Amino acid sequence: MPKRLSIPALAFMLVVASGQQCAVTPVNNMTDPGNQTGGTGGNNSGGSNGGGSSTSIDASLLEQLSLERINRARLLPATEASMFNIAIDEGIPGQLNTTPKPAVTMNANLRGAALEHSTDMLDRDYFEHDTPEGVTPFERMQNAGYMFTAAGENLAWRGTTGTLNVVQTVDDQHEDLFVDEGIPDRGHRVTMLNAAFREVGISIVTGAFTRDDGTVFTSSMMQTQDYGTDPGDPTFVLGVVYNDTNANGQYDYNEGRGGITVQLGNVQRTTNDAGGYSFRVNAAGTYTLLFSGGASRSLTIEDGDPNIKVDVIDGTRLEVNLGLGLLE
Protein backbone atom coordinates (compact mmCIF):
# COMPACT_ATOMS: atom_id res chain seq x y z
CA MET A 1 0.00 0.00 0.00
CA PRO A 2 1.31 3.47 -0.76
CA LYS A 3 2.25 5.57 2.24
CA ARG A 4 0.09 8.64 2.76
CA LEU A 5 0.89 11.52 5.05
CA SER A 6 -0.94 14.69 5.97
CA ILE A 7 0.69 17.70 7.60
CA PRO A 8 -1.83 20.50 8.05
CA ALA A 9 0.90 22.37 9.86
CA LEU A 10 1.71 25.98 9.95
CA ALA A 11 -0.01 29.29 10.59
CA PHE A 12 1.69 32.64 11.11
CA MET A 13 0.14 36.05 11.51
CA LEU A 14 1.18 39.67 11.78
CA VAL A 15 -1.27 42.42 12.61
CA VAL A 16 -0.41 46.11 12.69
CA ALA A 17 -2.85 48.09 14.78
CA SER A 18 -4.87 50.79 13.05
CA GLY A 19 -6.73 53.88 14.17
CA GLN A 20 -5.28 55.51 17.29
CA GLN A 21 -3.14 52.54 18.17
CA CYS A 22 0.40 52.31 16.85
CA ALA A 23 1.73 49.08 18.31
CA VAL A 24 3.30 46.67 15.85
CA THR A 25 3.31 42.96 16.53
CA PRO A 26 6.87 41.71 15.93
CA VAL A 27 7.11 39.59 12.80
CA ASN A 28 8.84 36.78 14.65
CA ASN A 29 5.85 36.18 16.93
CA MET A 30 2.36 34.89 16.25
CA THR A 31 -0.29 37.21 17.62
CA ASP A 32 -2.53 36.04 20.43
CA PRO A 33 -5.72 34.87 18.66
CA GLY A 34 -7.78 36.56 21.33
CA ASN A 35 -6.17 39.97 20.81
CA GLN A 36 -5.90 40.47 17.07
CA THR A 37 -6.45 44.02 15.89
CA GLY A 38 -8.14 44.69 12.58
CA GLY A 39 -6.17 46.53 9.95
CA THR A 40 -7.40 48.53 7.00
CA GLY A 41 -6.83 47.64 3.47
CA GLY A 42 -5.33 49.80 -1.54
CA ASN A 43 -2.68 49.44 -4.04
CA ASN A 44 -2.22 45.77 -4.78
CA SER A 45 -5.13 44.15 -6.57
CA GLY A 46 -6.45 44.73 -10.06
CA GLY A 47 -9.31 47.10 -10.69
CA SER A 48 -10.27 50.75 -10.47
CA ASN A 49 -13.02 53.14 -11.42
CA GLY A 50 -11.07 54.53 -14.33
CA GLY A 51 -12.35 52.47 -17.23
CA GLY A 52 -10.57 49.96 -19.44
CA SER A 53 -10.62 46.22 -19.93
CA SER A 54 -8.41 43.37 -18.73
CA THR A 55 -8.38 39.71 -17.74
CA SER A 56 -9.03 38.95 -14.10
CA ILE A 57 -6.20 37.90 -11.81
CA ASP A 58 -4.99 34.45 -12.73
CA ALA A 59 -5.69 31.36 -10.65
CA SER A 60 -5.42 27.70 -11.52
CA LEU A 61 -8.51 25.53 -11.23
CA LEU A 62 -7.16 24.09 -7.98
CA GLU A 63 -6.35 27.53 -6.57
CA GLN A 64 -9.81 28.87 -7.40
CA LEU A 65 -11.30 25.79 -5.74
CA SER A 66 -9.28 26.56 -2.60
CA LEU A 67 -10.40 30.21 -2.70
CA GLU A 68 -14.04 29.19 -2.96
CA ARG A 69 -13.64 26.85 0.02
CA ILE A 70 -12.03 29.63 2.07
CA ASN A 71 -14.86 32.02 1.23
CA ARG A 72 -17.47 29.37 1.96
CA ALA A 73 -15.98 29.12 5.45
CA ARG A 74 -15.74 32.88 5.92
CA LEU A 75 -19.26 33.67 4.76
CA LEU A 76 -20.98 30.79 6.56
CA PRO A 77 -18.67 29.79 9.43
CA ALA A 78 -21.41 28.06 11.43
CA THR A 79 -22.27 25.83 8.48
CA GLU A 80 -18.60 25.06 7.87
CA ALA A 81 -18.03 24.08 11.49
CA SER A 82 -21.12 21.89 11.46
CA MET A 83 -19.93 20.19 8.27
CA PHE A 84 -16.73 19.18 10.03
CA ASN A 85 -18.49 18.29 13.31
CA ILE A 86 -16.76 20.89 15.46
CA ALA A 87 -17.82 24.01 17.33
CA ILE A 88 -16.53 27.19 15.69
CA ASP A 89 -14.40 27.88 18.77
CA GLU A 90 -13.35 24.25 19.34
CA GLY A 91 -9.97 24.27 21.07
CA ILE A 92 -10.08 28.03 21.67
CA PRO A 93 -13.25 28.69 23.68
CA GLY A 94 -14.73 32.11 23.05
CA GLN A 95 -12.05 33.19 20.57
CA LEU A 96 -14.03 32.60 17.37
CA ASN A 97 -17.73 33.13 16.63
CA THR A 98 -20.17 32.36 13.84
CA THR A 99 -20.49 35.95 12.62
CA PRO A 100 -19.94 35.93 8.83
CA LYS A 101 -16.60 37.28 7.64
CA PRO A 102 -16.35 39.14 4.31
CA ALA A 103 -15.06 37.16 1.34
CA VAL A 104 -11.42 37.64 0.35
CA THR A 105 -10.31 38.28 -3.23
CA MET A 106 -7.32 36.90 -5.09
CA ASN A 107 -4.37 39.29 -5.21
CA ALA A 108 -1.67 38.92 -7.87
CA ASN A 109 1.22 40.09 -5.67
CA LEU A 110 0.25 37.83 -2.79
CA ARG A 111 -0.19 34.95 -5.21
CA GLY A 112 3.32 35.62 -6.51
CA ALA A 113 4.73 35.50 -2.99
CA ALA A 114 2.81 32.28 -2.30
CA LEU A 115 4.04 30.70 -5.55
CA GLU A 116 7.63 31.51 -4.69
CA HIS A 117 7.30 29.82 -1.32
CA SER A 118 5.35 26.74 -2.39
CA THR A 119 7.86 26.12 -5.17
CA ASP A 120 10.87 26.70 -2.93
CA MET A 121 9.60 24.34 -0.23
CA LEU A 122 9.11 21.53 -2.75
CA ASP A 123 12.39 22.20 -4.52
CA ARG A 124 14.42 22.23 -1.31
CA ASP A 125 12.38 19.76 0.78
CA TYR A 126 11.40 21.87 3.77
CA PHE A 127 8.10 22.89 5.32
CA GLU A 128 8.38 26.11 7.29
CA HIS A 129 7.16 29.70 7.14
CA ASP A 130 10.71 31.03 7.06
CA THR A 131 13.13 29.95 4.33
CA PRO A 132 16.41 28.25 5.34
CA GLU A 133 17.99 31.70 4.95
CA GLY A 134 15.47 33.21 7.37
CA VAL A 135 13.24 35.11 4.92
CA THR A 136 9.84 35.52 6.61
CA PRO A 137 6.38 35.43 5.02
CA PHE A 138 6.05 39.17 5.55
CA GLU A 139 9.35 39.90 3.82
CA ARG A 140 8.25 37.76 0.88
CA MET A 141 4.96 39.69 0.63
CA GLN A 142 6.77 43.03 0.72
CA ASN A 143 9.38 41.83 -1.79
CA ALA A 144 6.50 40.86 -4.11
CA GLY A 145 5.16 44.42 -3.92
CA TYR A 146 2.41 43.97 -1.34
CA MET A 147 2.32 46.54 1.45
CA PHE A 148 0.03 45.62 4.34
CA THR A 149 -1.48 46.66 7.62
CA ALA A 150 -2.41 43.06 8.43
CA ALA A 151 -1.01 39.83 7.05
CA GLY A 152 -0.99 36.11 7.76
CA GLU A 153 0.05 32.83 6.20
CA ASN A 154 -1.28 29.28 6.21
CA LEU A 155 0.68 26.34 4.83
CA ALA A 156 -0.60 22.87 4.03
CA TRP A 157 1.12 19.76 2.69
CA ARG A 158 -0.06 16.25 1.84
CA GLY A 159 1.92 13.54 0.13
CA THR A 160 1.88 9.89 -0.89
CA THR A 161 4.23 7.34 -2.36
CA GLY A 162 1.35 6.47 -4.69
CA THR A 163 -0.68 8.87 -6.80
CA LEU A 164 -2.35 11.87 -5.21
CA ASN A 165 -5.93 12.78 -6.13
CA VAL A 166 -5.25 16.50 -6.45
CA VAL A 167 -8.89 17.65 -6.41
CA GLN A 168 -9.71 15.67 -3.28
CA THR A 169 -6.47 16.87 -1.71
CA VAL A 170 -7.54 20.51 -2.01
CA ASP A 171 -10.67 19.68 -0.05
CA ASP A 172 -8.66 17.60 2.42
CA GLN A 173 -6.20 20.43 3.00
CA HIS A 174 -9.07 22.86 3.53
CA GLU A 175 -10.49 20.56 6.19
CA ASP A 176 -7.02 20.15 7.72
CA LEU A 177 -6.65 23.91 8.06
CA PHE A 178 -10.19 24.61 9.27
CA VAL A 179 -10.39 21.79 11.83
CA ASP A 180 -6.77 22.28 12.90
CA GLU A 181 -6.78 19.16 15.05
CA GLY A 182 -3.94 19.18 17.57
CA ILE A 183 -2.64 22.60 16.51
CA PRO A 184 -2.13 24.94 19.49
CA ASP A 185 -4.42 28.00 19.42
CA ARG A 186 -6.02 26.65 16.20
CA GLY A 187 -3.92 29.17 14.28
CA HIS A 188 -4.98 28.08 10.79
CA ARG A 189 -8.68 28.43 11.52
CA VAL A 190 -8.08 31.78 13.22
CA THR A 191 -6.14 33.03 10.21
CA MET A 192 -8.71 31.77 7.70
CA LEU A 193 -11.54 33.47 9.60
CA ASN A 194 -9.77 36.73 10.41
CA ALA A 195 -12.25 39.47 9.44
CA ALA A 196 -9.43 41.99 9.00
CA PHE A 197 -8.22 40.35 5.78
CA ARG A 198 -9.54 41.52 2.39
CA GLU A 199 -7.17 39.70 0.01
CA VAL A 200 -5.35 36.42 -0.36
CA GLY A 201 -2.77 34.84 -2.62
CA ILE A 202 -3.00 31.09 -3.08
CA SER A 203 -0.42 28.90 -4.74
CA ILE A 204 -0.76 25.14 -5.15
CA VAL A 205 2.26 23.26 -6.46
CA THR A 206 2.61 19.51 -6.89
CA GLY A 207 5.72 17.36 -7.07
CA ALA A 208 8.01 15.07 -5.11
CA PHE A 209 8.93 15.85 -1.51
CA THR A 210 11.57 14.21 0.68
CA ARG A 211 10.85 14.18 4.40
CA ASP A 212 13.56 14.68 7.03
CA ASP A 213 13.70 10.92 7.67
CA GLY A 214 14.50 10.28 4.00
CA THR A 215 11.05 9.10 2.93
CA VAL A 216 10.35 10.23 -0.63
CA PHE A 217 6.75 11.15 -1.34
CA THR A 218 6.66 10.89 -5.10
CA SER A 219 3.32 12.71 -5.33
CA SER A 220 2.62 15.61 -3.01
CA MET A 221 0.84 18.95 -2.86
CA MET A 222 2.22 22.10 -1.25
CA GLN A 223 -0.21 24.94 -0.66
CA THR A 224 0.61 28.44 0.55
CA GLN A 225 -2.14 30.91 1.47
CA ASP A 226 -0.91 34.47 2.04
CA TYR A 227 -3.58 36.78 3.50
CA GLY A 228 -3.39 40.53 3.67
CA THR A 229 -5.00 43.94 3.90
CA ASP A 230 -3.36 46.93 2.24
CA PRO A 231 -3.38 50.50 3.57
CA GLY A 232 -5.89 51.98 1.09
CA ASP A 233 -8.99 50.30 2.58
CA PRO A 234 -10.65 49.41 -0.74
CA THR A 235 -13.80 47.41 -1.21
CA PHE A 236 -13.54 44.56 -3.71
CA VAL A 237 -16.36 43.20 -5.82
CA LEU A 238 -15.47 39.61 -6.58
CA GLY A 239 -16.96 36.29 -7.44
CA VAL A 240 -16.98 33.32 -9.75
CA VAL A 241 -19.01 32.40 -12.81
CA TYR A 242 -19.73 28.69 -12.99
CA ASN A 243 -22.12 25.96 -14.07
CA ASP A 244 -23.28 23.79 -11.18
CA THR A 245 -22.97 20.66 -13.26
CA ASN A 246 -23.28 18.27 -10.31
CA ALA A 247 -26.20 20.29 -8.84
CA ASN A 248 -24.77 20.33 -5.32
CA GLY A 249 -25.15 24.08 -4.80
CA GLN A 250 -21.48 25.02 -4.67
CA TYR A 251 -18.50 25.67 -6.93
CA ASP A 252 -16.49 22.55 -7.67
CA TYR A 253 -13.44 21.70 -9.73
CA ASN A 254 -13.77 22.37 -13.46
CA GLU A 255 -17.15 24.09 -13.14
CA GLY A 256 -15.79 27.61 -13.69
CA ARG A 257 -16.48 29.49 -16.92
CA GLY A 258 -13.46 31.33 -18.27
CA GLY A 259 -13.58 34.24 -20.69
CA ILE A 260 -16.94 35.59 -19.50
CA THR A 261 -17.24 39.37 -19.71
CA VAL A 262 -18.02 41.16 -16.45
CA GLN A 263 -18.42 44.93 -16.17
CA LEU A 264 -18.58 47.15 -13.09
CA GLY A 265 -19.35 50.75 -13.98
CA ASN A 266 -17.05 51.47 -16.91
CA VAL A 267 -14.42 48.85 -16.00
CA GLN A 268 -14.55 45.55 -17.86
CA ARG A 269 -13.01 42.22 -16.96
CA THR A 270 -13.05 38.73 -18.39
CA THR A 271 -13.11 35.83 -15.96
CA ASN A 272 -9.95 33.80 -15.59
CA ASP A 273 -9.78 30.18 -16.72
CA ALA A 274 -11.30 29.05 -13.41
CA GLY A 275 -14.21 31.50 -13.67
CA GLY A 276 -12.99 34.02 -11.10
CA TYR A 277 -13.10 37.80 -11.35
CA SER A 278 -12.58 40.84 -9.13
CA PHE A 279 -12.81 44.63 -9.19
CA ARG A 280 -11.24 47.10 -6.82
CA VAL A 281 -13.54 50.00 -5.97
CA ASN A 282 -11.71 53.19 -5.10
CA ALA A 283 -14.66 55.58 -4.85
CA ALA A 284 -18.04 55.31 -3.14
CA GLY A 285 -21.06 55.24 -5.40
CA THR A 286 -23.75 53.14 -7.02
CA TYR A 287 -22.50 50.78 -9.71
CA THR A 288 -24.11 48.32 -12.09
CA LEU A 289 -22.45 44.91 -12.16
CA LEU A 290 -23.23 43.38 -15.56
CA PHE A 291 -22.40 39.91 -16.87
CA SER A 292 -22.44 38.81 -20.50
CA GLY A 293 -25.71 36.98 -20.95
CA GLY A 294 -27.67 39.73 -19.21
CA ALA A 295 -27.44 39.00 -15.49
CA SER A 296 -26.94 42.24 -13.57
CA ARG A 297 -27.02 43.73 -10.09
CA SER A 298 -26.97 47.31 -8.77
CA LEU A 299 -24.46 47.77 -5.94
CA THR A 300 -24.23 50.79 -3.66
CA ILE A 301 -20.80 50.92 -2.07
CA GLU A 302 -19.70 53.23 0.73
CA ASP A 303 -16.13 53.87 1.85
CA GLY A 304 -14.97 51.06 4.12
CA ASP A 305 -17.70 48.63 3.11
CA PRO A 306 -16.85 44.92 3.29
CA ASN A 307 -16.03 43.05 0.11
CA ILE A 308 -19.02 42.01 -1.99
CA LYS A 309 -19.17 38.55 -3.56
CA VAL A 310 -21.49 38.03 -6.52
CA ASP A 311 -21.51 34.64 -8.25
CA VAL A 312 -23.33 33.75 -11.46
CA ILE A 313 -24.55 30.17 -11.58
CA ASP A 314 -25.78 28.37 -14.69
CA GLY A 315 -25.70 31.56 -16.72
CA THR A 316 -28.53 33.47 -15.08
CA ARG A 317 -28.83 32.93 -11.33
CA LEU A 318 -27.07 35.46 -9.10
CA GLU A 319 -25.89 34.61 -5.61
CA VAL A 320 -25.03 37.78 -3.70
CA ASN A 321 -23.19 38.10 -0.42
CA LEU A 322 -22.39 41.45 1.15
CA GLY A 323 -20.17 40.12 3.89
CA LEU A 324 -23.13 39.77 6.23
CA GLY A 325 -24.16 36.20 5.49
CA LEU A 326 -25.93 34.70 2.51
CA LEU A 327 -28.55 37.21 1.33
CA GLU A 328 -29.93 35.70 -1.88
C-alpha positions as CSV (number, residue, x, y, z in Angstrom):
1,M,0.0,0.0,0.0
2,P,1.3,3.5,-0.8
3,K,2.2,5.6,2.2
4,R,0.1,8.6,2.8
5,L,0.9,11.5,5.1
6,S,-0.9,14.7,6.0
7,I,0.7,17.7,7.6
8,P,-1.8,20.5,8.0
9,A,0.9,22.4,9.9
10,L,1.7,26.0,9.9
11,A,0.0,29.3,10.6
12,F,1.7,32.6,11.1
13,M,0.1,36.0,11.5
14,L,1.2,39.7,11.8
15,V,-1.3,42.4,12.6
16,V,-0.4,46.1,12.7
17,A,-2.9,48.1,14.8
18,S,-4.9,50.8,13.0
19,G,-6.7,53.9,14.2
20,Q,-5.3,55.5,17.3
21,Q,-3.1,52.5,18.2
22,C,0.4,52.3,16.9
23,A,1.7,49.1,18.3
24,V,3.3,46.7,15.8
25,T,3.3,43.0,16.5
26,P,6.9,41.7,15.9
27,V,7.1,39.6,12.8
28,N,8.8,36.8,14.6
29,N,5.8,36.2,16.9
30,M,2.4,34.9,16.2
31,T,-0.3,37.2,17.6
32,D,-2.5,36.0,20.4
33,P,-5.7,34.9,18.7
34,G,-7.8,36.6,21.3
35,N,-6.2,40.0,20.8
36,Q,-5.9,40.5,17.1
37,T,-6.5,44.0,15.9
38,G,-8.1,44.7,12.6
39,G,-6.2,46.5,10.0
40,T,-7.4,48.5,7.0
41,G,-6.8,47.6,3.5
42,G,-5.3,49.8,-1.5
43,N,-2.7,49.4,-4.0
44,N,-2.2,45.8,-4.8
45,S,-5.1,44.1,-6.6
46,G,-6.4,44.7,-10.1
47,G,-9.3,47.1,-10.7
48,S,-10.3,50.7,-10.5
49,N,-13.0,53.1,-11.4
50,G,-11.1,54.5,-14.3
51,G,-12.3,52.5,-17.2
52,G,-10.6,50.0,-19.4
53,S,-10.6,46.2,-19.9
54,S,-8.4,43.4,-18.7
55,T,-8.4,39.7,-17.7
56,S,-9.0,38.9,-14.1
57,I,-6.2,37.9,-11.8
58,D,-5.0,34.4,-12.7
59,A,-5.7,31.4,-10.7
60,S,-5.4,27.7,-11.5
61,L,-8.5,25.5,-11.2
62,L,-7.2,24.1,-8.0
63,E,-6.3,27.5,-6.6
64,Q,-9.8,28.9,-7.4
65,L,-11.3,25.8,-5.7
66,S,-9.3,26.6,-2.6
67,L,-10.4,30.2,-2.7
68,E,-14.0,29.2,-3.0
69,R,-13.6,26.9,0.0
70,I,-12.0,29.6,2.1
71,N,-14.9,32.0,1.2
72,R,-17.5,29.4,2.0
73,A,-16.0,29.1,5.4
74,R,-15.7,32.9,5.9
75,L,-19.3,33.7,4.8
76,L,-21.0,30.8,6.6
77,P,-18.7,29.8,9.4
78,A,-21.4,28.1,11.4
79,T,-22.3,25.8,8.5
80,E,-18.6,25.1,7.9
81,A,-18.0,24.1,11.5
82,S,-21.1,21.9,11.5
83,M,-19.9,20.2,8.3
84,F,-16.7,19.2,10.0
85,N,-18.5,18.3,13.3
86,I,-16.8,20.9,15.5
87,A,-17.8,24.0,17.3
88,I,-16.5,27.2,15.7
89,D,-14.4,27.9,18.8
90,E,-13.3,24.3,19.3
91,G,-10.0,24.3,21.1
92,I,-10.1,28.0,21.7
93,P,-13.2,28.7,23.7
94,G,-14.7,32.1,23.1
95,Q,-12.0,33.2,20.6
96,L,-14.0,32.6,17.4
97,N,-17.7,33.1,16.6
98,T,-20.2,32.4,13.8
99,T,-20.5,36.0,12.6
100,P,-19.9,35.9,8.8
101,K,-16.6,37.3,7.6
102,P,-16.3,39.1,4.3
103,A,-15.1,37.2,1.3
104,V,-11.4,37.6,0.3
105,T,-10.3,38.3,-3.2
106,M,-7.3,36.9,-5.1
107,N,-4.4,39.3,-5.2
108,A,-1.7,38.9,-7.9
109,N,1.2,40.1,-5.7
110,L,0.2,37.8,-2.8
111,R,-0.2,34.9,-5.2
112,G,3.3,35.6,-6.5
113,A,4.7,35.5,-3.0
114,A,2.8,32.3,-2.3
115,L,4.0,30.7,-5.5
116,E,7.6,31.5,-4.7
117,H,7.3,29.8,-1.3
118,S,5.3,26.7,-2.4
119,T,7.9,26.1,-5.2
120,D,10.9,26.7,-2.9
121,M,9.6,24.3,-0.2
122,L,9.1,21.5,-2.7
123,D,12.4,22.2,-4.5
124,R,14.4,22.2,-1.3
125,D,12.4,19.8,0.8
126,Y,11.4,21.9,3.8
127,F,8.1,22.9,5.3
128,E,8.4,26.1,7.3
129,H,7.2,29.7,7.1
130,D,10.7,31.0,7.1
131,T,13.1,30.0,4.3
132,P,16.4,28.3,5.3
133,E,18.0,31.7,4.9
134,G,15.5,33.2,7.4
135,V,13.2,35.1,4.9
136,T,9.8,35.5,6.6
137,P,6.4,35.4,5.0
138,F,6.0,39.2,5.6
139,E,9.3,39.9,3.8
140,R,8.2,37.8,0.9
141,M,5.0,39.7,0.6
142,Q,6.8,43.0,0.7
143,N,9.4,41.8,-1.8
144,A,6.5,40.9,-4.1
145,G,5.2,44.4,-3.9
146,Y,2.4,44.0,-1.3
147,M,2.3,46.5,1.5
148,F,0.0,45.6,4.3
149,T,-1.5,46.7,7.6
150,A,-2.4,43.1,8.4
151,A,-1.0,39.8,7.1
152,G,-1.0,36.1,7.8
153,E,0.1,32.8,6.2
154,N,-1.3,29.3,6.2
155,L,0.7,26.3,4.8
156,A,-0.6,22.9,4.0
157,W,1.1,19.8,2.7
158,R,-0.1,16.2,1.8
159,G,1.9,13.5,0.1
160,T,1.9,9.9,-0.9
161,T,4.2,7.3,-2.4
162,G,1.4,6.5,-4.7
163,T,-0.7,8.9,-6.8
164,L,-2.4,11.9,-5.2
165,N,-5.9,12.8,-6.1
166,V,-5.3,16.5,-6.5
167,V,-8.9,17.6,-6.4
168,Q,-9.7,15.7,-3.3
169,T,-6.5,16.9,-1.7
170,V,-7.5,20.5,-2.0
171,D,-10.7,19.7,0.0
172,D,-8.7,17.6,2.4
173,Q,-6.2,20.4,3.0
174,H,-9.1,22.9,3.5
175,E,-10.5,20.6,6.2
176,D,-7.0,20.2,7.7
177,L,-6.6,23.9,8.1
178,F,-10.2,24.6,9.3
179,V,-10.4,21.8,11.8
180,D,-6.8,22.3,12.9
181,E,-6.8,19.2,15.1
182,G,-3.9,19.2,17.6
183,I,-2.6,22.6,16.5
184,P,-2.1,24.9,19.5
185,D,-4.4,28.0,19.4
186,R,-6.0,26.6,16.2
187,G,-3.9,29.2,14.3
188,H,-5.0,28.1,10.8
189,R,-8.7,28.4,11.5
190,V,-8.1,31.8,13.2
191,T,-6.1,33.0,10.2
192,M,-8.7,31.8,7.7
193,L,-11.5,33.5,9.6
194,N,-9.8,36.7,10.4
195,A,-12.2,39.5,9.4
196,A,-9.4,42.0,9.0
197,F,-8.2,40.4,5.8
198,R,-9.5,41.5,2.4
199,E,-7.2,39.7,0.0
200,V,-5.4,36.4,-0.4
201,G,-2.8,34.8,-2.6
202,I,-3.0,31.1,-3.1
203,S,-0.4,28.9,-4.7
204,I,-0.8,25.1,-5.1
205,V,2.3,23.3,-6.5
206,T,2.6,19.5,-6.9
207,G,5.7,17.4,-7.1
208,A,8.0,15.1,-5.1
209,F,8.9,15.8,-1.5
210,T,11.6,14.2,0.7
211,R,10.9,14.2,4.4
212,D,13.6,14.7,7.0
213,D,13.7,10.9,7.7
214,G,14.5,10.3,4.0
215,T,11.0,9.1,2.9
216,V,10.4,10.2,-0.6
217,F,6.8,11.1,-1.3
218,T,6.7,10.9,-5.1
219,S,3.3,12.7,-5.3
220,S,2.6,15.6,-3.0
221,M,0.8,19.0,-2.9
222,M,2.2,22.1,-1.3
223,Q,-0.2,24.9,-0.7
224,T,0.6,28.4,0.6
225,Q,-2.1,30.9,1.5
226,D,-0.9,34.5,2.0
227,Y,-3.6,36.8,3.5
228,G,-3.4,40.5,3.7
229,T,-5.0,43.9,3.9
230,D,-3.4,46.9,2.2
231,P,-3.4,50.5,3.6
232,G,-5.9,52.0,1.1
233,D,-9.0,50.3,2.6
234,P,-10.7,49.4,-0.7
235,T,-13.8,47.4,-1.2
236,F,-13.5,44.6,-3.7
237,V,-16.4,43.2,-5.8
238,L,-15.5,39.6,-6.6
239,G,-17.0,36.3,-7.4
240,V,-17.0,33.3,-9.7
241,V,-19.0,32.4,-12.8
242,Y,-19.7,28.7,-13.0
243,N,-22.1,26.0,-14.1
244,D,-23.3,23.8,-11.2
245,T,-23.0,20.7,-13.3
246,N,-23.3,18.3,-10.3
247,A,-26.2,20.3,-8.8
248,N,-24.8,20.3,-5.3
249,G,-25.2,24.1,-4.8
250,Q,-21.5,25.0,-4.7
251,Y,-18.5,25.7,-6.9
252,D,-16.5,22.5,-7.7
253,Y,-13.4,21.7,-9.7
254,N,-13.8,22.4,-13.5
255,E,-17.1,24.1,-13.1
256,G,-15.8,27.6,-13.7
257,R,-16.5,29.5,-16.9
258,G,-13.5,31.3,-18.3
259,G,-13.6,34.2,-20.7
260,I,-16.9,35.6,-19.5
261,T,-17.2,39.4,-19.7
262,V,-18.0,41.2,-16.4
263,Q,-18.4,44.9,-16.2
264,L,-18.6,47.1,-13.1
265,G,-19.3,50.8,-14.0
266,N,-17.0,51.5,-16.9
267,V,-14.4,48.9,-16.0
268,Q,-14.5,45.6,-17.9
269,R,-13.0,42.2,-17.0
270,T,-13.0,38.7,-18.4
271,T,-13.1,35.8,-16.0
272,N,-9.9,33.8,-15.6
273,D,-9.8,30.2,-16.7
274,A,-11.3,29.0,-13.4
275,G,-14.2,31.5,-13.7
276,G,-13.0,34.0,-11.1
277,Y,-13.1,37.8,-11.3
278,S,-12.6,40.8,-9.1
279,F,-12.8,44.6,-9.2
280,R,-11.2,47.1,-6.8
281,V,-13.5,50.0,-6.0
282,N,-11.7,53.2,-5.1
283,A,-14.7,55.6,-4.9
284,A,-18.0,55.3,-3.1
285,G,-21.1,55.2,-5.4
286,T,-23.7,53.1,-7.0
287,Y,-22.5,50.8,-9.7
288,T,-24.1,48.3,-12.1
289,L,-22.4,44.9,-12.2
290,L,-23.2,43.4,-15.6
291,F,-22.4,39.9,-16.9
292,S,-22.4,38.8,-20.5
293,G,-25.7,37.0,-20.9
294,G,-27.7,39.7,-19.2
295,A,-27.4,39.0,-15.5
296,S,-26.9,42.2,-13.6
297,R,-27.0,43.7,-10.1
298,S,-27.0,47.3,-8.8
299,L,-24.5,47.8,-5.9
300,T,-24.2,50.8,-3.7
301,I,-20.8,50.9,-2.1
302,E,-19.7,53.2,0.7
303,D,-16.1,53.9,1.9
304,G,-15.0,51.1,4.1
305,D,-17.7,48.6,3.1
306,P,-16.8,44.9,3.3
307,N,-16.0,43.0,0.1
308,I,-19.0,42.0,-2.0
309,K,-19.2,38.6,-3.6
310,V,-21.5,38.0,-6.5
311,D,-21.5,34.6,-8.3
312,V,-23.3,33.8,-11.5
313,I,-24.6,30.2,-11.6
314,D,-25.8,28.4,-14.7
315,G,-25.7,31.6,-16.7
316,T,-28.5,33.5,-15.1
317,R,-28.8,32.9,-11.3
318,L,-27.1,35.5,-9.1
319,E,-25.9,34.6,-5.6
320,V,-25.0,37.8,-3.7
321,N,-23.2,38.1,-0.4
322,L,-22.4,41.5,1.2
323,G,-20.2,40.1,3.9
324,L,-23.1,39.8,6.2
325,G,-24.2,36.2,5.5
326,L,-25.9,34.7,2.5
327,L,-28.5,37.2,1.3
328,E,-29.9,35.7,-1.9
